[in-house]
Amino acid sequence: MTLILYILSAAILLGIAHAHVTRLTRWAALALLLIPLVFTGRALLTRRVYAPVELAYMTEPLNAYSAEVGAPPPQNGMLSDIAFQMIPWRQALRRAMAEHEWPLWNRFEGCGDILAGASQAAPFSPFTWIALLLPVAASFGYTASIGFFMAALGAFLLARDFECSELASLIAAAVFAFSAPMALQILWPLGFAWAFLPLVLLAARRVVVAPSMRSASLLATVLVLEVVTGHPETLLHVTFLGGIYGAYELLRPGRPQRGRAIAYAVAAGVVALLLTAIALLPFLEASPQTAEHFMRAEVFAKSPLRIPAGRISAALISDLLPFARHLFRQFLFARAEAGSIALALAIFALWKSRTRERWIFAVLGVLCLMVSAEVWPAAQFIHRLPLLQLAMNDRLASAVPLCLAILAAFAVDALSDRAGAVMAGLLILLAAGASGMRPGSIDIPRFVGELAPLAIAAVIVLFVRNRPLIAPSLLALILLQRTISDGALIPANDAKIAFPPVALFQPMQSIREPFRIVATGPALFPNTATMYGLEDARVMTAMSLNAFMETFPAWCHRGGYGFNQIDDLTRPMLSMMNVRFAVVPQNDPIPYGWRDVVADHGSRLIENTRVLPRAFVPRSVRIGISNDVEDMTAATNFADVAWIDVPGIAHDAANGPGTVSIRRRKLGFRIDASMERDGWVVISEAAWKGWRADVDGRSTIIVRANHAFLGVFVPAGKHTIRLTYLPQPFVIGRAITFGTLAMIVLGMVISPQRHRGRREKRE
């Protein structure tokens, strides 16, 4: 099914490209369709999953099942974000769609978390919608395949627009699609967003060279696809590079329609913004609420770019000598290499190609390489630019392979024996670099991958006299080289190891009322519970609610695994957060206030006997306290007191009493309250902006309770409270997006009729 969906999607996209962008021969279209399978075919053709699902077996409770289901040891720890963020977020998205909800709220993480507002689940991307037709783990094989395809198609079309031959353009496609950044990052929205860079450059070029509604439509379409991939930082980087390239094309001599081109480009950008308002506006509201935004806006952006000693040389050496990269693991830098054959061809293009565009790609490539390695003054200058001062600009490394790919295409169409000399020279340089390294420090498979295909390529270019055979041979060698070097970065796992049934979780499946689960230490990595329909109070995300993180001292601590860990299950705040169950080692003593439920495979499920329901009425409230987290850390029973964030003189007051019952409804809850006297109802859902409440159908104000949660004031008597997460920016963005879409469809219907009417009048 994954393979069929990929082939259908790619075939449709090829048809669109053939009809509206560039004419394709059948063999070129077939080659573009097959290129992604060089990496993903080992999964798609064998019905395996192209995703690091084996990482879930690193800790309990799944670790004890590894031998039983045949799970291999962890293959690539760098993919932990895929295993514990991207896969669970897609599962949350899939559940929202199945329940006919807008994909706004992820109830499975961190006492509730944003979904559309965080962007990275890419809920508005058409490629995500197609992927949701598949089981979640299997869907990432489709994501990778279509991502590689879009990268290859874009590079091919861009090279063809420079009048490169189809073979040369296919070489550009292979170089960029399987470059180091793409090979590693394709399952992240980061990598998927970079896949559209060549299409953005192509569309910008078309608008300048032939300004028209057709070229503007292409630019608007590509920008829309770029936005909805779900990585705003890469959107910034790609549009920044697209702007530079567009300015280059605009300022070249012989551009008589500059004003017209600018007008069409601006119009395309505006239309793209209007069409993606449904995705952009929720992100723009959510971002300032996060701890990450505070660090970037208030610390990172306002500080000089600090470069660790040895960082620059490590980055440059490891990009030139990728087989030495593991010597520099202390630096977390992006990768910019695309393979030694591509590098040799790019050098030759600068020497012998007569294509004028080679210099802009050389300049862009060097600029991005310098910024990614944080070389002065390029990195420091970029860091001072508006918006880019908030970004991790070393990720511009992902643009370097595209520059090399286009230069390689120029080189292939200008091949001569001297290209073989360049390859031989680079071969000697790489060998010399390796010889200078200490014994045992070379990554042998990568060393062989870089040098052996390069040596064969040099021999072919120098000695093969049947010139038409050279370009296909180079394409095959590039595919071989990239497969040896990076083809196994993402594992192809047996589908049966993707989150199998766990007996420990069975007792919780029949419980109807809301509850949460945690685990001690690194067990049950956060978000793994999502795959079993369970809500975990811990959080592992790229956008963390700042107020929620400020409560950590009261119930958890920062661990060494990238998420907050719990070591003491007796902390009272866990009960307030509706943590009813916990997974602990089977031989550990059961903490006070907890009872045994079931043991299985070395782990034990225990239940909190003091848990508070998701919504409750505390016996008293504390108003106007500035140091509420300190008070909460010292509290012993959250049923006795709650901290309410409303203006006023600091004081304590009696609250209620009352009783409430709660049940889930679309994007929120229905709460039935019976109050003896007026009082506050506390709901342990994270207080992101966007919550709405009404009491008996009348809108009421939501305040913050217990620093990071929700509070609603309810008068005496029996009342029904409806709590809904529906941010106003989403409502506005939805109206803008659908309104714009309706106007475009209407214009497409009316325009042909007008043309037909005018033609009939002339006749």
N, C-alpha and C positions, 0 to 999 in steps of 0.2 A: 504493500500500500504506500509506503514512504517513497519508494522508487517511482511508482506510478504518478503520485502527486508531483514529484519533482519534474518528471519528464513532461507532464501536461503543462505545468507552470512555465518551464523553460521554453517549451514549444510555442506557447502563446506569446511570451515575451520576445522570442525570436521573430515571430510573425509581425508583431508591432514594430520592432526595430527595422525589419525589412521594408515594411510599408511606409513608415513615417520618418526614419532616420537615415539609414544607408542600405543599399541593396546588398544582399548576402547571397553567395553561391550556396548550393546545397551542402557541399563538402565542408565549407567554412561553418555553416550553421550546425552541422553534425559534430564537428570538432569542438565547437563552443559548448554544445550540450554535454559532450562526453568528458571534457577537461575536469570538471569538479569531481567526477567519479574516480579520478586517479587517487584522490585522498579519501573520499567518503564511500567509494564502491565496496570496500571490504566490509562495511556495515550494511549498506543498502542492498547489496546483492546477496547477502547471507542472512538478512533479517535480524541483524544485531543492532544495538543502539550505539550511536555515535555520540557518546556522552560519558563523563567520568562518574557514573553511578557507583562504581566500586569504592569511591571515597567515603560513602556513608558507612562502610564497614570498618572504618578506622577505630570507632569507639563503640561501647555498648549502647543499646542492646543488639544491634545488628552484627557486631563483631563476632558474637557467638554463633551466628548463622553462616559465617563465611564458608566454612568447609562443607556444610550441609548443602548450600546452593551453588558452590563452586565459584565463589567470588575471588578474583585475583587480588594480590596486594596492590596498594595504591600505585598508579602508573605515573601520575604527574600532579604533584601537590600544588602547582601553580593554578590548577583548574578548580580550586576549592570554591571560588565564587560561583562557578557554574553549578557545582553540586549542591551548594547550600543557599544559593540565592536565585539564580536564573531558573533552575528546574522547579523549586517550590513556588516561585512567583508565577510561573506559567500554570502551575496546578491551581493556585488561588484564582488566577484569571479564568481558567477553564471552569472552575466551580461557579464563579460569578456569572459566566455566560450560561451555564446549565440551569442556574436558578433565575434566569432572565433579569439579572441586575446589571446596571451600568458598572463597569470595572473600576470602582472608586475606592473601595475599602477592602483591605486584607485583614480579615479577622483572626488569621492564624499566627500572627507574629506580634510580639512586643505589646500586648494589651491593645491590639488593634493598630494598624498602620495604613498609610496611604498606598494606593496601587497606581492609579492613573497619575496622581500628582508626583510620584517618584519617577515616572517616565520609563524606567528600565525594563518593565514588563512589556513595553511596546504594545499597549492594548489597542491602538488605533492603526497599526500597520497591517496592510492586507496580507503580508507574508505571515504575520502572527495568526491571523484568522484562518488561513489555510492550514498552518501547523496545528491548530486546535482540533482539526479533524482527526488527528492521530493520538494515540496514547502519549502522555506527556514525555516520557523518556525517549520514545521513538521519534517524537516530533523534532528533536534537536538534530537528527540526521537530515531532515528536510531543511531546517534552518541553515545548517552548515552548507549543504549542497546549493541551495538557492543563493546563499551569500557569496560563495565562491563563484557561482555563475554570474551574479551581478557584477562582481569585480572584474571577471574575465570579459564579459560583454562590454562593460564600460571602457576598459583599456583597449579592446579591439576596435570599438567604434571611434574612439578618440584617435588612435593611430591611423585608421582609415580616413579620417577627416583631414589628416596631413598628407593624404595620397600615398600612404605606405601600402605595399602589396598585402594581400590577404595572409600569406605565410608570415611576413614580418609582423603583421598585426596580431596573429595568433601567438607569436613569440612574446609580444608585449602582454597579451592576455595571460599567458602562463606565468610569466615573471611576476606580474603584480598579484594575481590571484593566489599564488602559492609562496609569496614572499613571507619572510619570518613574522612580521606583525599580523598579517592576515591569517597565517596558519595557526598561530597561537590564539588570537583574539576573536575568531570568527563566531564563536558561540556567545560572546558578549555583545551587547548593543554597541559597545565601543568599536569592535571590529566590523560589525555589520554596517555601521554608519560610515566607516572609512571606505567600504566597498563602493559607495556612490561618488567618491571623489572624481574619478575620470568622467562620469556622466555630468557632474556639475561643471567641470572644465569644458566639456564638449558643448553643453548648452550655453554657457557663457560665450564661447567662441561663435556659436551659430547666431546668437542675438546680435553680436557685433558685425560679423561678416555679412549676414543676410537678415537684417532686422525686419521682422514680420510677425503676424499673429501666430504663425506656425512655430517659429523659433521661440517666441515668448511662451507659448503653451508647453514646449519641451522643457524650458527652464523652470516654469512653475511646477510642472509635474515632478521633475527631479527634486526640486526643493521640498515639495510636499513629502515625497518618499524619504528624503533625508531627515526631515523633522520627526516623522512618526517612527523612525527606527529606535528612538528612545534614549539617545545620549546627547543631551544639550551641549556638553563641552565639545564633543566632536563636531556637532552642528556648527559651533562657533569657529572651530579650526577649519573645517571644510569651506564654509562661506568666506572666511578670511582669505584662504588660498584662491578660492574662486574669484574673489574681488581683485586680488593682485593680478591674476592671469587675465581677467576681463579688462582691467586697466591697461595691461600690456597690449592686448589686441586692439583696444580702442585708440591707443596713442601711436600705433604703427602708421607710417605714411600710407596714403591711398585709402583712407577710411572717410568717404565723403558724407556718410550719414550718421555722424557721431551723436547728434541730438536725438535722432530717431531711435538709435540703438539704446541710448540711456533711458529714453522714455519707455521702451518695451521692457528693458531690464527691471526698471522700477515697478512697472505694472505687474510683471511676473512675480516679483518679490512680494508685492502687496497682496496679490491673489493667493500666493502660497501661505502667507500669514493668516489671511482670512479663512482659508480652508483648513488650517491646522490650529485654529483658535481653541478647539475642543481639547487639544493636547497641550498647547503652550500655556494657556491661562491657569489651569490647575497647578502646573509646575511652578509658575511664577508666584503663586500665592503660597505654596508649600515651602519653597526653598528658604525664605527668610526665617522660617520657624525652626530650622535645623541647626544642630551643633556644627555640622560641616560647613554650612554657609557662614556661620559666625567666625570660624577659624580662617576661612579663605578671605572673607571681606574685611575682618578686623585685624587679622594677624598677618596672613600670607601676603595679601595685596598691599599692605602698608609697610612691609619690610623689604629691605634689599634682598635680591636673590642670593641666597647663601649656597655656596658650592663646596661640598666636602673635598678635602685634599685627595687627589688622585682620581677624582670623578671624571674629569675630562679625558685623561689618557686612557682610563679604563673603558669608557664608552667608545672611543674611536678605535682602540686596539681590538675590542671584542666585535665591533662591526666589520673590521677588515679581516680579522682572524677569528671567525665565529667558533672554531674548535678550541679557542682559549677562553671562551665566555665564562665557563664555570670557575675560573680563577678569580673572578670579580663579583662573587655572589653578595658581597657586602653592599653593592650598589644596586638599587632597584630601578634600573633604567630601561627605557623602551629599546626595542631592537629595530635596526634600520636596514639589515642586509637583505639582499634578494638573490644571492648566489654569485659565485665567482665568474661564471660565464656571462651573466648579465652585466656585471661590473666591467669585464673586459670589453664587451660590446659597446657599453656606454662610453668608455674611454676612446675607443676607436671612432665612435660617432663624432665626438668632439674634434677629433683629428682630421677625419676624412669626409664626413658627411657634408653635403652642401645645403642641407635643410636649415633655413634660418631659425626655425623654432627651437633648434637644439640648444641655443644659448639661454632661453628663458627657462627651459627645464633644467639646465645645468645650474643656473642661479637659484631656482627654487629648491633643487635638491641639496645644494651646498648650504643654503640658508636653513632649511629644515634640519639638516644634519648638525649644523652648529648649534641650533637652538636645542635639539634633543640631547646633545652632549654638554649643553650649558656653557658654550664657549663665549667668552667676552669678545665684542660687545653685543653680538646678535641676541643672545638669550636675555641679557639685561634690558635691551631696548624693547623686545617683545613683551617682557614682563611689565613694562611701564605703560603699555597701551590700554585704553579703556576695555573693560570686559576680559581681555586676555590676561590682565593682572590677577584675575581670579582663577585662571586655568592652570592645569599642569601641562605646560607647553612642551615638556620633553616628549609628549605623545605625538608631536609633529614628526617624529621619526617614521610614523606610518606612511607619510607622504613621499619619503625618499625612494622606496621601491617603485612607485609609479613613475617618478622622474627617470629612474634607471630603465624601466620597461619601455618608455617612449623612446629614449635614446637608443636602446637596443634595437627597436624596430627601425629607426633611421639607419643604424649600422648595417643591419641585414640587407637592406636595399642598396648598400654601397660597399658590399663585401669585396675584399681583395686579399691577396696573400699577406698584406700588412696586418690584417686583423688577426691572422694566426700568429704573427710576431708579437702583437700586443698580448694575446693569450699566453704565449710562451713566457713573455716577460712577467706577467702577473703570476704565472705558475712558479717561476723562480722566486719572486718576492714572497709568496705565501710559504713556499718550502723553506726559504731563509728565515722567515718569522717563526716557523715551527721548530727549526733547528736551534733557535736561540732560547727555546723554552726548556725548562728542566724535565728530565725523564719522568714519565708517568703523569705529567700535567696536561697532556693532550687528550681531547675527546676523540678517540680513534674513529668511530663511525662518522662523525662530522668531518674529521680531517680527510678521510677517504672520499666522502661525499663532495667536498669542496675541490679536491685536487684531481681525482681520477677522471671525472667527466670533463673537467677543464683541459686536462692533458689530451684526452681523446678529441675534444673539439679543436684544439690547436693542430693536431695531426690532420684532421679532416680538412680544415680550412687551408692548411699549407700544401697538402699533397693530393687531395681529390680534385681531379680535373673535370669531372662531370658536375658543373656548377649547380644545376637544378637540384642535386641531391643534398647540397650543403645546408640549406635552410631547414628542410624537414629533419635532417640529422641533428641540427642544433636544437630544434624544438624537442625532439626526443631526449636529448641529453639534458636539457633544462628540466624537463619533467622528472627524469631519473634523479638528477642532482637534488631537486627540491624534495622528492619523496624520501631519499636517503637522509637528508638533513632534518626535515621537519614533518615528514608524512605521518609519523606515529605520535605526534605531540598529544593528540586527542585519541583516547582508546576506543576500540570497538568492542563493546561488552555483550555478553549473552543477555538477552532480554529478560530472562527469568531472575536475574539478580537485581533488577530494578525495583527495589522496595517491596519485597515479598511480604505475605501476611506474617504478623508477629503476634504470638499468643498472648503476650503481655498486654496488648492493647485491646483484646477482645472484651473484657469487662466494661470498658468505657463506651462501647459502640451503641448500647441501648439507652444511654442517658440522654434525656431530652433537654433539660435545662442547660444554660450555658455554664461552662467551666473551663479551667485552664490546667495545663500540665507543665512541669519543669523536670529537670534532672540535675543531679549533683555533678560538679566538676565538668569535664568535657563530654560526658555521656549525652546521647541523643542530641547531636549537634543541632543548634537552632535551625529552624525551618524544616528539618527532617520530619517533624510531627505533621507538617502541612500535608505531606504525602499520604498520611493516614487519617486526614480530616480532623486532626487535633490542634487545639490552639495553645501555643507555647508563649509564656510570658516573657521569655528572653528575646533578645533582638540581635540580628546580624544583617545590617542594611547599610546602603550608601547614604541614606538620608534619615538621620535619627532625630526625633523630636527632642529639642533641647531640654524642655521642661521634664520630659520623661527620664532623660539621662541624668538630670540633677537629682533624681530620687534614688539613684543607685546606692549611695551609702546606707540607705535604710533597709536594703534587702539583698544586695549582691555586691560583687566587686569586679573590676576589670581583669579578665583572664588573659592568658597568653595565646589564645586561639582566635583572637579577633572578635570575641563577643563577651558579654557579661556573664560571669559564672556564679553559681550558687553553691555555697559550702555549708550553710547553716539553715536547715529547713524550719527551725523554730522561730525565725524572724517574723514578728507579728504582721508586717506589711504584706507578706506573701498571702496571708489569709484575706486581707483587704482586697488584694488583686485577683481574688477568685481562683487562686491556685488550689485546686482540690486534689490533684494527683501528682506524684513524683516517681521518677525512675531512679533507683539506687542500687548499688552492688548487693547481691543476695546475702552476703555474709556480714554486711554492715548492720550495727544495731539500729532498730527502728527509733527515730527521734520522738521526743515527748510530743504528744498531741497528734500523732499519726498512728494509723493502724495498717496491718498487713492486708493486702488484697490477693495477690497471686505472685508466684515466683516462676521463672522460666529461663533456661539457658544462662544461668549465672546472674541474672538481674531480678529485681523485685519491684513490683508496683505497690506503692503505699498510698493511703488516702488521708487527707487532712481532716481531722474531726472538728476543727475550729474554723473551717473556711466560711467566709461570708459570701452571700449570693452576689451575682453580678450587679444588682441594684439593692440597696439597703437604706434604712433610716437610722443614722447614728443617734445615740441618746443625747448627745450635746454637740455643739459646734463652737469652733474658735474662729472669731472674726478678726481681720486686720492684723494678722501676725506676719511679720516680715521674715522671720527665720523658721518658716514652717518645716523645712526639711530636717533641721536639727531637732525640732520637737517630734517630728514623725519618727526619727531614728530612735528616740528614747521612749516612744509610746509602747505600751504593752497590749492594748486591745483597741483596735480601730472601730469596734462596734460601740465603744464608749464615746469617742470623740472624732470629729472630722474638722479639717481646716478648710474654711470657705474664703475664697479670694474675692471679697467685695469691699468697697471703700467704707471707712468708718474707724472709730476709736477701737483699739484692741480690747476685746472682751470675750468672755465665754457666755453661752446662752443655752438654755434647755432646747431640745429639738424634738418635735413630735410629741409623743411616740406615734408609731404607725407601722403598718406591715405592707409589704409589696410583693408582687409576683411578676416575673419577667419571662417573656418568650421572644424568640427571634422573629423578625419580619424583614422585608426587603430593605437592605442598606441600613439596618438598625434594629430597634426593639419596640415592643409594646409592653408597657408597664402598667399594671393595675395596682393602684395605691389606695389604702384605707388609712386615713390620718385622723387621730383623735384631736390633734391640734395642728396648727400650721407648722411646717418644718421643711427641711432640706432632704431630698433624696440624692444619695451619692451613687454614681454609676462608674464602675471601674473600667472605662474605655478611655484610651489615650485622647487627650483634649486637643487634637488637631483642629484648626479652624475649618469650619464647614458643617459642624453639627447643628441641627435644628431640632427644636422641641416644641410640642404643643400639649397643653393640658385641656382635655375635653374639647379639642378642636381649635382652641385659642392659642396663638403663638405666645411663647414665653421665653425669657432670657435664660441662656445657659451660662453658668459661671464655672470657674476652675475650682475643683475640690481636691483636697489632698495633693496640691501642687500641680499635678499633671493629669488629673482625671476630670470627670464631669459632675456638675451639681445642678439640680433643678429644684426651685422652690415650689412647694405644693401646699395649697390651703387645706384646712380641715375638711374632712368628708371623704367620700369615695370618688376617685378620679381615674381617668385613663390618660396615660402619658404616651405619646408617640415620639420616639427619638429616631432621627434620620440623618445619615451623613450625606449631605448634598451641597457641596460648596457652591457659593454663588458664582465664582469665576467659571466653574464647569457649566452652570446653567447658561451664563452669558456666552461662553465659548461654543457651546452646543448650538445655540440659536444663530450665532455668526456663521459657523461652519455649514449648517444645513441651509441657512438662508443663501449663502454664497453658492453652495452646490446647486440649489434650486434655480438661481439666476443663471448659472452656467448652462444647466440643462435646457432652460427656457430659451437662452440665446442660441444654443445648438439647434433647437427645433425651429425657431423663427428665422434664423439667418438663411438657410437653404430656401425657405419659402419666399423670402424677399428677393433673393437672386433669381428664383424661377419667375417671379412676377415681373421683374425688370426685363428679363430675357423675352418674356411673352409680349411685353409692350413694344420692345424694339422690333420684334418680328411682325 
